[in-house]
Amino acid sequence: MTASKAKQALNDGLKITHRFMEEYEWVREKTATTLVFEDGIEVDKKEFWDLRQSPEWKKNWSIFTQK
């Protein structure tokens, strides 16, 4: 899915992942301004997306499903 759809999935409370992430890695929304990774690390939502502006981050997102 696109980054835009991934952002909407986060807003909907879903965990998302990207093809660059390991199969166990995901991120979800904790608050309106904070995201949290699977290991508990929190990051500012704006900073997260600001660091992912290159073309390869604009697509290849997906909903995380436990394997």
C-alpha positions in Angstrom: 0.0 0.0 0.0 1.0 3.6 -0.3 2.4 5.8 2.5 -0.9 7.7 2.5 -2.9 4.5 3.0 -0.4 3.4 5.7 -1.0 6.6 7.5 -4.7 6.0 7.4 -4.1 2.4 8.7 -2.2 3.9 11.6 -5.1 6.3 12.3 -7.4 3.2 12.3 -5.3 1.6 15.0 -3.6 -1.0 12.8 0.0 -2.1 12.9 2.0 -1.5 9.7 5.2 -2.7 8.3 7.3 -1.9 5.2 9.3 -4.2 2.9 12.5 -2.7 4.3 11.6 -3.8 7.8 12.3 -7.3 9.2 9.3 -9.7 9.2 8.8 -9.2 13.0 9.0 -5.4 12.9 6.0 -3.1 13.0 4.9 0.3 14.1 1.5 1.5 15.4 0.0 4.7 16.7 0.2 5.3 20.4 -1.2 8.8 20.6 -2.1 11.4 18.0 1.5 12.5 17.8 3.5 9.4 18.8 4.2 6.1 17.2 5.6 3.0 18.9 7.7 0.2 17.4 7.4 -3.5 18.3 10.3 -3.1 20.8 8.6 -0.3 22.7 10.6 2.5 21.2 8.5 5.6 20.8 9.0 8.2 18.0 7.3 11.4 17.1 4.9 10.7 14.2 6.0 13.7 12.2 9.7 12.8 12.6 8.9 9.2 11.5 7.4 10.3 8.3 9.9 13.1 7.7 12.7 10.5 7.7 10.8 8.5 5.1 10.5 10.9 2.2 12.5 9.1 -0.5 10.6 7.4 -3.3 11.1 3.9 -1.9 9.1 4.8 1.2 6.1 6.1 -0.8 4.9 2.5 -1.4 5.4 -1.1 -0.3 3.7 -0.7 3.1 1.4 -3.4 4.4 -0.7 -4.3 7.4 1.3 -6.3 9.9 0.0 -9.8 10.5 1.6 -12.1 13.0 3.4 -15.0 11.3 
